[in-house]
Amino acid sequence: MSQENQTAENQTVKHMASVKAAWDKAPEGPKKAAALKHYQAAEKAHEAENDEEAHNELKQASRALM
């Protein structure tokens, strides 16, 4: 894996951890449910090595929690 790919991987992992922490603290309800769907989509995108899509889904998950 190139240095650039490792950096993108690290950023994605950190972003996922940040969103997961916010999700864990959120109260139950429709916002949390919507955020979970985006987080799960981000996990799938990350597994498929599509970091751009993963970040987009994580941003949507964050917005859903607001």
N, C-alpha and C positions, 0 to 999 in steps of 0.2 A: 504494500500500500504506500502510495506516495505521501510526502509530507503534507501536501495540500489536502489530500483526501483524509488524512488523519486529523487535520485541523477542523475540517468540515464535520467529521464524525464526532469529535469532541464537542463542538458547538451544538450539534444536534442533541447529543446526550445531555449536556448541561441544560439546554432549553427544555427538553422533556422532563428533567428532574424538577425544574422550576415550576412548570405548569402542573405537574403531578402534585407538588407540595401545595400549591394554591388550591387545586381541586380537593385535596384531602381536608383542607381547612374550611372549605365552603359548606354552607348549610344544605341539607337535602332539599330538593325541589327541581323544577323544570330547567333552571339554569345549569345546575350541576349535571343533570341528565344530558343536556345538549353538549356540554363541555366534554363529557365522557365519550360521546360519539366521535367528536373531533379528535380527542386524544387517541382513541383506538385506531382511527384512520391514520393518524400520525405514526403510530407504531407500525402499521402495515407498510406505510411508505418508507419508513426507516429500514425495515427488514428488506425491502426491495431496493435499498440503497438509493432512494430518491429523496435526498435531503431537502431539496427545494419544496417539494410537496409536503414533506414532514413539517417544515417550518411554517408553511401556510396553514396547515391544519392546527398546529400549536397556537398560532396567532388567533385563529378562529375560536379555539378552546378558551383562550384567555379572555377574548371579547365576550364569550358566552357567560363567563363567570361574573362579569361586571354588572 
